[in-house]
Amino acid sequence: MERFAGVHAYVPEDLTISVGAATTLAELEAVTAERGQCCPLFSWGDDRGTVGATIATATAGPFAAAWGHPRDLVLGLEFVDGLGRIVQAGGRVVKNVAGFDLTRLMTGAWGTLGVITRVHLRLRARPTADETLVLRGDSSAIGKRLRGPLVPAAAFALTPTVGTALGLPADGRWLIRLAGHPAAVAAARAAFLGSVPGEIVDTAIWKRVRIQAAPPERASQWRWDALSRRVKHQFDPRGVLNPGLLGDMS
């Protein structure tokens, strides 16, 4: 799969990019950053992870609630099914409604229906202001602000173990990321720091958060119902794609 890497098409004006599945998240970030854009596919783990693996496992991250889950960022993809057929799903443009939604079917299928080889992604403009706060004190006051009109790009509740690993204050309760227009970010910062004690920290800390606080993989067994068996058989009648990953299909 290492051969399926690199940028195949990039249209900054349309905020879209097509990359090989083996392209790393670090490579995707570097290419789009040059044009003041980003693909918020910032999954748990480090940036050595690939785009294909992120989509196949539907691995989100701390920014998914505000910036979109993998299924929201994929416009289309190419994959090879269990019979060696090359299948094109979705498209390269934002407005695409043709055919069955195989894109979402493949997202989170853990490679049991096909091997993803190419992915078409939607991008967004990189925020002009981007700050991170570590907040201390009353969690209820922090929670009240999180439910207010100034919704942050990410809000992560710190455990003592994660906080210590990140070198944050022992009484740190929340890590908050504010991103967007400078005036909106300034207003949100004032609102948070006016409610509870806190301080600004380097936004690069989120890369470490994604590593230190990554949840366990979700490739555990789940039940195959009649529909799941039929779908699996259509894409992989010989059972050659990740056999046994999802449990006994019999």
C-alpha positions as CSV (number, residue, x, y, z in Angstrom):
1,M,0.0,0.0,0.0
2,E,3.0,2.3,0.4
3,R,2.9,2.8,-3.4
4,F,-0.6,4.5,-3.1
5,A,0.7,7.8,-1.8
6,G,1.0,11.4,-3.0
7,V,-1.4,14.2,-4.2
8,H,-3.3,13.3,-7.3
9,A,-5.3,16.5,-7.7
10,Y,-5.5,19.7,-5.6
11,V,-8.0,22.5,-6.4
12,P,-7.5,25.2,-3.7
13,E,-10.3,27.3,-5.2
14,D,-12.8,24.5,-4.6
15,L,-11.3,23.5,-1.3
16,T,-10.8,19.9,-2.5
17,I,-7.9,17.6,-2.7
18,S,-7.4,14.0,-3.9
19,V,-4.6,11.9,-2.4
20,G,-3.4,8.3,-2.4
21,A,-4.5,6.3,0.6
22,A,-0.9,5.9,1.9
23,T,-0.4,9.6,2.1
24,T,0.4,10.5,5.7
25,L,-1.6,13.1,7.7
26,A,1.7,15.0,8.0
27,E,2.1,15.2,4.2
28,L,-1.5,16.3,3.8
29,E,-1.1,19.0,6.4
30,A,2.1,20.3,4.7
31,V,0.6,20.5,1.2
32,T,-2.5,22.3,2.3
33,A,-0.8,24.7,4.8
34,E,1.1,26.2,1.8
35,R,-2.2,27.5,0.5
36,G,-3.6,28.7,3.9
37,Q,-5.9,25.6,4.1
38,C,-6.2,22.4,6.1
39,C,-8.1,19.2,6.1
40,P,-9.2,18.8,9.7
41,L,-8.6,15.0,9.6
42,F,-6.7,15.3,12.8
43,S,-7.3,11.8,14.2
44,W,-6.1,10.3,17.5
45,G,-2.5,9.2,17.2
46,D,0.4,10.9,15.5
47,D,0.7,12.4,12.0
48,R,2.5,9.3,10.6
49,G,-0.9,7.7,10.3
50,T,-2.2,7.5,6.7
51,V,-5.3,9.0,5.2
52,G,-6.6,5.6,4.1
53,A,-6.2,4.1,7.6
54,T,-8.0,7.1,9.1
55,I,-10.9,6.7,6.8
56,A,-11.1,2.9,6.9
57,T,-11.2,3.0,10.7
58,A,-13.3,6.3,10.9
59,T,-10.9,7.5,13.5
60,A,-11.9,10.9,14.7
61,G,-10.0,13.2,17.1
62,P,-10.5,16.0,19.6
63,F,-11.7,18.5,16.8
64,A,-14.3,16.2,15.2
65,A,-17.3,17.8,17.0
66,A,-16.5,21.2,15.6
67,W,-14.7,20.5,12.3
68,G,-16.2,17.3,11.2
69,H,-15.8,13.5,11.5
70,P,-14.1,11.5,8.8
71,R,-17.4,10.7,7.1
72,D,-18.1,14.4,6.9
73,L,-14.8,15.2,5.2
74,V,-14.7,12.5,2.5
75,L,-16.3,13.5,-0.8
76,G,-15.4,10.2,-2.5
77,L,-12.9,7.4,-2.7
78,E,-11.6,4.6,-4.8
79,F,-11.2,1.1,-3.5
80,V,-10.5,-2.5,-4.6
81,D,-13.1,-5.1,-3.5
82,G,-12.6,-8.8,-2.7
83,L,-12.8,-9.8,-6.4
84,G,-10.1,-7.3,-7.4
85,R,-12.6,-4.9,-9.0
86,I,-11.7,-1.2,-8.9
87,V,-14.7,0.8,-7.6
88,Q,-15.2,4.6,-7.7
89,A,-17.5,6.0,-5.0
90,G,-18.6,9.6,-4.7
91,G,-16.7,12.3,-6.5
92,R,-14.2,15.1,-6.3
93,V,-16.6,17.9,-5.8
94,V,-18.6,19.1,-2.8
95,K,-22.0,18.8,-4.6
96,N,-22.2,15.1,-5.5
97,V,-25.4,13.1,-5.3
98,A,-24.9,10.4,-7.9
99,G,-25.3,6.7,-7.1
100,F,-25.3,4.9,-3.8
101,D,-23.4,6.3,-0.9
102,L,-20.6,3.8,-0.9
103,T,-18.3,6.4,0.5
104,R,-19.9,6.3,3.9
105,L,-20.3,2.5,3.7
106,M,-16.5,2.2,3.3
107,T,-15.8,4.8,6.0
108,G,-15.4,2.8,9.2
109,A,-15.6,-0.6,7.5
110,W,-12.1,-1.5,8.7
111,G,-11.1,-2.8,5.2
112,T,-13.6,-5.6,5.4
113,L,-15.4,-4.5,2.2
114,G,-12.5,-3.1,0.2
115,V,-9.0,-1.8,0.2
116,I,-9.1,2.0,-0.1
117,T,-6.5,3.3,-2.6
118,R,-7.5,7.0,-3.2
119,V,-9.5,9.5,-1.2
120,H,-11.1,12.8,-2.3
121,L,-11.4,15.2,0.7
122,R,-13.0,18.5,1.5
123,L,-10.8,21.3,2.9
124,R,-11.3,24.4,4.9
125,A,-9.6,27.7,5.3
126,R,-7.0,27.8,8.0
127,P,-8.3,30.0,10.9
128,T,-6.6,33.4,11.1
129,A,-6.5,33.2,14.9
130,D,-5.8,30.0,16.8
131,E,-5.2,29.9,20.6
132,T,-5.2,27.2,23.3
133,L,-6.1,27.7,26.9
134,V,-5.6,25.5,29.9
135,L,-8.3,26.2,32.5
136,R,-8.3,25.5,36.2
137,G,-10.9,25.7,39.0
138,D,-14.7,25.1,38.9
139,S,-15.6,22.5,36.3
140,S,-19.3,23.6,36.4
141,A,-18.3,27.2,35.4
142,I,-16.2,25.9,32.6
143,G,-19.0,23.6,31.4
144,K,-21.4,26.5,31.4
145,R,-19.1,28.4,29.0
146,L,-18.8,25.4,26.8
147,R,-22.6,25.4,26.3
148,G,-22.7,29.1,25.5
149,P,-22.5,30.9,22.2
150,L,-18.7,30.9,22.0
151,V,-18.2,27.3,21.0
152,P,-14.5,26.3,20.9
153,A,-12.9,24.3,18.2
154,A,-12.0,21.7,20.8
155,A,-12.6,21.1,24.5
156,F,-10.8,18.3,26.2
157,A,-11.3,17.3,29.9
158,L,-7.8,16.6,31.3
159,T,-7.2,13.6,33.5
160,P,-4.4,13.8,36.1
161,T,-2.4,11.2,34.1
162,V,-2.7,13.0,30.8
163,G,-2.2,16.5,32.3
164,T,1.0,15.3,34.0
165,A,2.3,13.7,30.7
166,L,1.7,17.0,29.0
167,G,3.5,19.0,31.7
168,L,0.4,21.1,32.5
169,P,-0.5,22.4,36.0
170,A,-1.7,19.8,38.4
171,D,-5.0,21.6,38.9
172,G,-5.7,21.9,35.2
173,R,-9.2,20.7,34.3
174,W,-9.8,21.6,30.6
175,L,-7.8,22.2,27.5
176,I,-9.7,24.6,25.2
177,R,-8.8,25.5,21.6
178,L,-10.2,28.7,20.1
179,A,-10.0,29.2,16.3
180,G,-11.5,31.6,13.8
181,H,-11.8,35.3,13.3
182,P,-9.5,37.2,15.7
183,A,-12.3,39.2,17.2
184,A,-14.3,36.1,18.0
185,V,-11.3,34.3,19.4
186,A,-10.5,37.4,21.6
187,A,-14.1,37.5,22.9
188,A,-14.1,33.8,23.7
189,R,-10.8,34.0,25.5
190,A,-12.0,36.9,27.6
191,A,-15.2,35.0,28.5
192,F,-13.4,31.8,29.6
193,L,-10.6,33.6,31.5
194,G,-13.2,35.9,33.1
195,S,-15.0,32.9,34.6
196,V,-12.1,30.7,35.8
197,P,-8.4,30.9,36.2
198,G,-6.3,29.9,33.2
199,E,-3.5,30.7,30.8
200,I,-2.6,30.5,27.2
201,V,-0.4,27.6,26.1
202,D,1.2,26.6,22.8
203,T,-1.4,25.3,20.4
204,A,1.1,22.6,19.2
205,I,0.2,20.8,22.5
206,W,-2.7,19.2,20.6
207,K,-0.4,16.9,18.7
208,R,0.7,15.5,22.1
209,V,-2.9,15.3,23.3
210,R,-3.8,13.2,20.2
211,I,-1.0,10.8,21.2
212,Q,-1.3,10.7,25.0
213,A,-5.1,10.6,25.1
214,A,-5.8,8.3,22.2
215,P,-8.6,5.8,23.0
216,P,-8.1,2.1,22.4
217,E,-8.8,0.8,18.9
218,R,-12.5,0.0,18.2
219,A,-11.8,-3.1,16.1
220,S,-13.4,-5.3,18.7
221,Q,-16.0,-8.0,17.7
222,W,-19.4,-6.8,16.8
223,R,-22.4,-8.8,15.7
224,W,-23.0,-9.7,12.1
225,D,-26.7,-9.5,11.2
226,A,-28.3,-10.7,8.1
227,L,-27.8,-7.4,6.2
228,S,-24.2,-7.2,7.2
229,R,-23.6,-10.7,5.8
230,R,-25.3,-9.8,2.5
231,V,-23.3,-6.6,2.2
232,K,-20.0,-8.4,3.0
233,H,-20.8,-11.1,0.4
234,Q,-21.4,-8.6,-2.3
235,F,-18.0,-6.9,-1.9
236,D,-16.0,-9.9,-0.7
237,P,-17.7,-13.2,-1.6
238,R,-14.4,-15.2,-1.1
239,G,-13.8,-13.7,2.4
240,V,-10.3,-12.5,1.7
241,L,-10.6,-9.0,3.2
242,N,-9.6,-8.9,6.8
243,P,-10.9,-12.5,7.6
244,G,-11.9,-12.9,11.2
245,L,-11.5,-9.2,12.1
246,L,-15.2,-8.8,12.8
247,G,-15.9,-12.2,14.2
248,D,-17.5,-15.3,12.9
249,M,-19.9,-14.6,10.0
250,S,-21.4,-18.1,10.1
